[in-house]
C-alpha cells in the first residue's frame, strides 16, 4: 500500500539511539535474492489489491522463497505501528488513517486470486483503535471464508493490551484455524526489546483463546540471539505449555538497521535442533526451530502436520 502517507522517518523514536554494529552473517543465514516469475506475480497481485505484507515491511529473509510459491503474509490495518519494539522494522508512529472498511474484501480477493490453501493474516498494533482492530480481524476472516471456503486461515494478532477483555471473543468467534500471538523473547528482555508489551498478558491472551474455544490451535514464537540464555528459553517453553499452546516457532533475530537492537550472537543450527527436541519433549504438537524460521514460514505445510499430530494424539488417548 505504497500510496499511504507514512512518517518521513521510518523509525523516529530510534533516530538518536547509538549505532549498533551489524555483525557479518554466517553461511547458514544467507538466502537468495528475490527473483522469478512467481515472485513477480505475487508482487503484482499485492500492489493491484493495495495490500501491505509483513514480508516486505519487516524485511523477512524468506520473501524470495515464499513469494515465488505465491505465499504472502497479509498485514492488515495499515503499515504504521503504534508500538516501537526495538527489534522490529515496521514503520512506527501515529497511523495516518482510520481502518479501511474495504480492506477485508481486498484481502479475500487476493487470497482467491493466489489460490492459497492456507493464508496467514497479521497486523500492526493499533492502540489508537478502541478494540485494537479485533472486529477488523473478524471481518477479514469472514471475507476470506466467503470467497475461499476451503482455505485454512491463520492469524497473527496484536496483544490487545489496552482493550476490554471481551474483544478477544470477537476474534475467536470468527473461527480462524490457528490463533498465533508471538511472545517474541524471554520475559527478562521485554523492557528493552518489546517496549509497551507485557509478557504475562501475552501468555494469558493465548491461554484465554483455548478457554473460549478448546478446539482452536494456538501458536506462539520467540527469537533467539537477542541476549537470552538457554535456561530462559526453556522457561518460556514451560510457560507456553502451561498455557496449552500447541505450536512453537523459534528463529534467529536479524538486526534490520544499526539503530535496532543489537544481535547478541548467531545461534548455531545444532542449538536450534536441541531446542526443537526439548520442545517436543515438553508436549508441543508442532515445533519449527531453525535459524530462518519465521511465524509464517512454511505455515501451510506446518498446519497440515499440526492437524495430523492432534489426530494422532487423540488416537492414542
C-alpha positions in Angstrom: 0.0 0.0 0.0 2.7 2.4 -1.1 0.3 5.3 -1.7 -0.3 5.8 2.1 1.4 8.7 3.7 3.7 7.4 6.3 6.2 9.2 8.5 9.2 10.6 6.5 11.4 8.9 9.0 10.5 5.2 9.4 11.6 4.9 13.0 11.6 8.4 14.5 11.9 7.1 18.1 15.2 5.3 17.1 16.9 8.3 15.4 19.0 9.4 18.4 20.0 5.9 19.6 23.6 5.0 19.3 24.5 2.7 16.4 24.8 -1.0 17.0 27.4 -2.7 14.8 25.8 -5.3 12.5 27.9 -8.5 12.5 28.6 -10.5 9.4 26.0 -13.2 8.9 27.2 -16.8 9.0 26.8 -19.1 5.9 23.7 -20.7 7.4 21.8 -17.4 7.4 22.4 -16.4 3.8 19.4 -16.6 1.3 19.0 -15.9 -2.4 17.7 -12.5 -3.6 14.0 -12.4 -4.6 13.5 -13.2 -8.3 11.5 -15.3 -10.7 8.0 -15.2 -12.4 6.2 -16.4 -9.2 7.8 -13.7 -7.1 6.8 -11.0 -9.7 3.2 -12.3 -10.0 2.7 -12.3 -6.2 4.2 -8.7 -6.1 1.8 -7.6 -8.8 -1.3 -9.1 -7.0 -0.3 -7.4 -3.8 0.1 -4.0 -5.5 -3.2 -4.4 -7.5 -5.1 -5.0 -4.3 -3.3 -2.2 -2.4 -2.3 -4.7 0.3 0.6 -4.5 2.7 2.7 -7.6 3.5 4.7 -8.2 6.6 7.2 -10.0 4.3 8.2 -6.6 2.9 7.6 -4.3 5.9 9.6 -6.5 8.3 12.3 -7.3 5.8 11.8 -11.1 6.0 14.7 -13.1 4.7 12.4 -15.7 3.2 10.4 -13.4 1.0 12.0 -14.7 -2.2 11.2 -18.3 -1.5 7.7 -17.7 -0.2 6.6 -15.2 -2.9 8.0 -17.4 -5.7 5.4 -20.0 -4.5 2.6 -17.4 -4.3 2.6 -17.3 -0.5 2.4 -13.8 1.1 1.5 -12.9 4.7 -1.1 -10.1 4.6 -0.6 -7.3 7.1 -3.9 -5.5 7.7 -4.8 -2.2 9.4 -2.2 -0.2 7.6 1.6 -0.1 7.6 2.3 2.2 10.6 2.5 0.6 14.1 1.7 2.4 17.3 4.3 0.5 19.2 8.1 0.9 18.9 9.7 -2.5 19.6 13.5 -2.3 19.3 13.7 -5.4 17.1 11.0 -4.6 14.5 11.5 -2.9 11.1 7.8 -1.9 10.6 7.3 1.9 10.5 6.2 3.4 13.8 4.3 6.5 14.7 0.7 7.7 14.6 -1.3 5.9 11.9 -2.4 8.4 9.3 -5.8 7.0 8.6 -8.8 5.2 10.2 -9.2 1.5 9.4 -10.0 0.8 5.8 -13.5 -0.9 5.7 -12.8 -2.2 2.2 -9.6 -4.0 3.2 -11.1 -7.3 4.3 -12.7 -7.7 0.8 -9.4 -6.9 -0.9 -7.6 -9.5 1.2 -10.2 -12.1 0.3 -9.9 -11.2 -3.4 -6.1 -11.6 -3.2 -6.3 -14.9 -1.4 -8.7 -16.3 -4.0 -6.6 -14.9 -6.9 -3.4 -16.5 -5.4 -5.2 -19.8 -4.9 -4.0 -20.1 -1.4 -4.8 -23.3 0.5 -3.5 -21.7 3.7 -3.2 -17.9 4.4 -1.6 -16.0 7.3 -3.0 -12.7 8.2 -1.2 -10.4 10.6 -1.4 -6.7 11.5 0.3 -3.7 13.0 -0.6 -2.7 16.6 -3.3 -0.1 16.5 -3.6 1.2 20.1 -5.5 4.2 18.6 -8.5 1.9 17.8 -10.8 1.1 20.7 -11.0 -2.6 20.1 -7.4 -2.8 18.8 -8.7 -4.0 15.5 -10.5 -7.1 16.8 -13.6 -6.6 14.6 -11.4 -5.8 11.6 -9.7 -9.2 12.0 -13.1 -10.9 12.3 -14.4 -9.2 9.2 -11.3 -10.2 7.3 -11.6 -13.8 8.4 -15.2 -13.9 7.4 -14.5 -12.3 4.0 -11.9 -14.9 3.2 -14.2 -17.7 4.3 -16.9 -16.5 1.9 -14.6 -16.4 -1.1 -12.3 -19.3 -0.3 -14.2 -21.7 2.0 -11.6 -24.4 1.7 -8.7 -22.2 2.6 -7.4 -22.6 6.2 -6.8 -19.3 8.0 -4.0 -18.5 10.4 -4.0 -15.1 12.2 -1.1 -13.5 14.0 -2.6 -10.8 16.2 -1.5 -7.9 18.4 -1.8 -8.3 22.2 -5.0 -6.1 22.6 -3.3 -4.8 25.8 -5.3 -1.6 26.1 -8.7 -3.1 25.1 -11.6 -4.6 27.1 -11.1 -8.4 27.6 -14.2 -9.1 25.6 -12.6 -8.1 22.3 -10.7 -11.4 22.1 -14.0 -13.2 21.9 -14.8 -11.3 18.8 -11.7 -12.7 17.0 -12.1 -16.2 18.3 -15.8 -16.3 17.3 -14.8 -15.7 13.7 -13.2 -19.2 13.8 -9.6 -18.9 12.4 -8.0 -22.2 12.2 -4.8 -21.1 14.0 -4.6 -18.2 16.5 -1.0 -17.0 16.7 0.4 -14.3 19.0 4.2 -14.1 19.4 5.8 -13.7 22.8 8.9 -12.6 20.8 11.5 -13.0 23.5 12.1 -14.1 27.1 10.5 -12.0 29.9 13.8 -10.5 31.2 14.4 -8.8 27.8 10.9 -7.2 27.5 11.9 -3.8 28.8 14.5 -3.3 26.1 13.1 -5.5 23.2 9.3 -5.4 23.4 8.6 -2.0 24.9 4.9 -1.4 25.6 4.0 -5.1 25.9 3.7 -7.4 28.9 4.9 -10.9 28.9 2.3 -12.5 31.1 -0.5 -10.6 29.4 0.5 -12.1 26.1 0.8 -15.5 27.7 -2.7 -15.1 29.2 -4.1 -14.0 25.9 -3.2 -17.3 24.3 -4.5 -19.2 27.3 -7.8 -17.4 27.1 -8.1 -18.4 23.4 -8.1 -22.0 24.5 -10.6 -21.4 27.3 -13.0 -19.7 24.8 -12.6 -22.4 22.1 -10.6 -25.5 23.2 -10.6 -26.8 19.7 -8.7 -23.9 18.2 -5.0 -24.4 17.5 -2.8 -21.8 19.3 0.7 -20.8 18.3 3.5 -18.6 19.5 7.1 -17.9 18.8 10.3 -16.3 20.0 13.5 -15.0 18.5 16.9 -16.0 19.8 20.2 -14.1 19.6 18.9 -11.1 21.5 20.8 -11.8 24.7 18.7 -14.5 26.3 20.3 -17.7 27.8 19.2 -21.3 27.2 17.6 -21.6 30.7 15.3 -18.6 29.9 14.3 -20.2 26.6 13.4 -23.5 28.4 11.3 -21.5 30.9 9.4 -19.8 28.1 8.6 -23.3 26.6 7.3 -24.4 30.0 5.2 -21.2 30.3 3.7 -21.8 26.9 2.8 -25.4 27.6 1.2 -24.3 30.9 -1.0 -22.1 28.6 -1.7 -25.1 26.4 0.0 -23.6 23.3 0.2 -26.2 20.5 2.8 -24.8 18.1 6.1 -23.2 18.9 8.4 -21.3 16.5 12.0 -20.3 17.3 14.1 -18.3 14.8 17.3 -16.2 14.7 16.9 -12.5 15.3 18.3 -10.4 12.5 19.1 -6.8 13.1 17.2 -4.6 10.5 19.4 -1.5 10.9 22.2 -0.1 13.1 19.6 1.7 15.2 17.8 -1.5 16.1 18.6 -3.9 19.0 22.0 -5.5 18.5 22.4 -9.1 17.6 24.0 -10.7 20.6 25.1 -13.9 18.7 24.2 -16.1 15.8 22.8 -19.3 17.2 24.2 -22.4 15.6 21.8 -24.8 13.8 22.7 -27.6 16.3 21.4 -25.4 19.1 18.1 -24.9 17.3 17.9 -28.7 16.8 18.3 -29.1 20.6 15.6 -26.6 21.2 13.3 -28.5 18.9 14.0 -31.8 20.6 13.4 -30.2 24.1 10.1 -28.6 22.9 8.7 -31.8 21.6 9.6 -33.5 24.9 7.6 -30.8 26.7 4.5 -31.7 24.7 4.2 -29.3 21.8 2.2 -30.8 18.9 4.4 -28.9 16.4 7.8 -27.2 16.6 9.7 -25.2 14.0 13.2 -24.2 15.2 15.8 -23.2 12.6 17.8 -20.0 12.0 15.4 -18.9 9.2 12.2 -19.9 11.0 9.6 -17.1 11.0 5.9 -17.2 12.1 4.5 -17.8 8.7 7.4 -19.6 7.0 6.1 -22.9 5.5 2.9 -22.2 7.5 0.6 -24.3 5.2 2.7 -27.4 5.4 3.2 -26.9 9.1 -0.5 -26.6 9.7 -1.1 -30.0 7.9 1.5 -31.5 10.2 -0.1 -29.8 13.3 -3.5 -31.2 12.5 -2.1 -34.7 11.9 -0.3 -34.5 15.2 -3.5 -33.7 17.1 -5.4 -36.5 15.4 -2.5 -38.9 16.3 -2.6 -37.7 19.9 -6.4 -38.2 20.1 -6.0 -41.7 18.7 -3.5 -42.6 21.4 -5.7 -41.3 24.2 
